[in-house]
């Protein structure tokens, strides 16, 4: 949804086995980069999520070393949330942070599973389940008063999965919590099966990991699973 900054394509990718903790030969600098990437991807997807991606992908997979950190993503979200003003009439052009990208190693077509987080350009109560000129109606799964999941096709008929969290940022307008919520987006052209439940499960899990460190003043409750929705 937000404006995504262009990134330089990584020349090589780490084995997904490394993500699961196996050792690898590298320089000290490479090890520091690998550790940062590993901890972010595995924290978002969890070990079960990593295995799910691996088991539903044909061919070798790896993680991009060119992802953002949770700390830099939080800093960007806070900055953009504070910059928003209730009197703003134009649709904001927020950017988001790519926190994890799993790819098919050596694939020229660029299949990947990506998770991004950032400030949403639409409010929490946006009518996602209604058609718009550019995007068909999507399915909304309310979790609780602070969290909702959304999924559907984009204008190019590609499946996308979203999570929205009402996250009040310190120093931002009180209206920001509803008008500029935290948005997580998962896109997937990597796994073989279009399993909606699995995608939403691991996206919700990633939102729990992200909001834990984003210092939301309203302390939104992100449950462990969709089955726990409505309990907070």
Buried (B, 14 or more C-beta within 10 A) or exposed (E): BBEBEEEEEBEEBBBBBBBEEEEEEEEEEEEEBBEBBBEBBBBBBBEEBBEBBBEBBEEBBBBBBBBBBBEEBBEBBBEBBBBBEEEEEEEBEBEBBBBBBBBBEEBEEEBBBBBBBBBBBBBBEBEBEEEEEEBEEBEBBEBBEBBBBBBBEBEEEEBBBBBBBBBBBEEBBEEBBEBBBBBBBBBBBBBEEEEBEBBBBBBBBBBBBBBEEBEBEEEBBBBEEEEBBEEE
